[in-house]
Amino acid sequence: MAWIEFLQRLKATGMSIQQMQQFAALRYKGDETITQRRVLLEEHAQIVQKQISEWSRNLSALEDKIDHYKQLEGEKRNG
């Protein structure tokens, strides 16, 4: 069950099916592939971190625009 949940997490973070298959094949081969699996996950984690940063910047821009519109609405009501 934990394996399926882990795969779902990888999918949710945008890992491609091909990469998940690669990871599963490495896992199937056993402990000799631990380093390869770690490297694959580290590379994916870097991609996820970049996406989080981009999403954070985009969210900030959206919040700024929302605040701008609220300010304009307030001026319209008071003007």
N, C-alpha and C positions, 0 to 999 in steps of 0.2 A: 504493500500500500504506500509506503514512504517513497518508493521509487516512482510510482505514478504521480504522486503529489509533486515530487521534484521535477519531473518532466513537464507537468502543468505550469510550474513556476518558470521554467525555462521558456516555455511557449509564451507565457504572459509577459515576459521581459523582451520578447521579440526574437528569440533565437530561432533560426530557420530549422525546418524539418531536417534538412541535410545535416546541419550541425548536431542536432539532437541524435540523429542516427549515428553520426560519427562518434559522439560521446557514448552512446549505448554499445556500439561495437567495441570501443576501448574498454568499457566496463566489463563486457563479456569476456575479454581476454585476460582479465584478472589484474593482480597487483603490479605486474610488470609495466602497466600503463598508467600508474598513478600520476607520474609527472606529466604525461601528455594530457591527462584529464584536467589536472590543475591548471596547466597552461591554457587549455581551451576555455576553462571557466574564467580565468583571469582576463583573457582577451575579451570575453563576452561582458564581464563586469565593467571593463573600461568603456565599452560601447554603451552600456546601461548608464554609467555615470555621466557620459557625454549627453545622453538623451535627457537625463534628469536636469542637468544644467540648462539645456536648451528649453525644456519645459518650464523651468523656474524663471528664466528670462522672459519667456512668452507670457507666463502668468503675470509677472510684474507689469509688463506692457499693457495687458488687459485691465489689470487693476488700476493703472494710471489713467487709462481711457475712461473707465467707469467713474473714477473720481472726478475727472474733467467734466463728464456729462452731468454728474450730480451738482457740480458747481454751477454749470450753465443753467440747470433747472432751478437752482436756488436764486440765481440772479434774475431769471425770468419771472419767478413768483414775486420777488421783491421789487422788480423794476417796473 
